[in-house]
Amino acid sequence: MQRVLLSLLSLLLVSCQATNPAQSTYPNLAPLVQPVAQAREAQRAAAEQFQTAQEQVSQLANCHTGSLQAMYVATVAEHDAAVQAAMAMNSAIDALEQSADTLFQQWQSETAVLTDARAKAKSQARLTQTFQSYQGLIEVMRQSAAQVAPVLAALNASVESLRDNLNASAVAARNNELDALANDIGALVQQLNSSIVRSDEFIASLQQ
């Protein structure tokens, strides 16, 4: 009978330890997945919009027909849509940083009060690894986002310069400038796509 009671007590102790939140190795990382995914989708939308703008700029550079006015209007519309996409992307990245700061601070606080040495070491190791991975991700996101402003400024300058002098000769004179702008937009799209891939990798690491 005594042996049975000891066995039951042992099982109860193991059960209590397993359900004690203070002894969890690391917190649930699911809350970080959603803001990363939202920032990724905002970058994806921006990449798609800038790619459309790139195509429009290229068409404008090679337009020497009576449809020049319509082409110009379409390019202005693409610029305005790109501005909105960039604002949404920056807001999503800001929201991600706020969520991440909260989660990592909570994780560090929970790790600090762990009493089991092995659990504490394991939690700290996972915290450090995840935080470093996150820092790499947010740096890539911010670097790609930083390239948006100069591209938008160049796009705005190009369309503004043609607004009051919209004719085939004026467009032809700016062909090199428009082609260079299209290349810059293409480079930005590549950076955004690279950041999207990095986001996918980070999300996958959180779900392991």
Secondary structure, DSSP 8 states (H G I E B T S, - for coil): -HHHHHHHHHHHHHHHHHH-GGG-SS---HHHHHHHHHHHHHHHHHHHHHHHHHHHHHHHHT--STTHHHHHHHHHHHHHHHHHHHHHHHHHHHHHHHHHHHHHHHHHHHHHT---HHHHHHHHHHHHHHHHHHHHHHHHHHHHHHTHHHHHHHHHHHHHHHHTS-SHHHHHHTHHHHHHHHHHHHHHHHHHHHHHHHHHHHHHHHT-
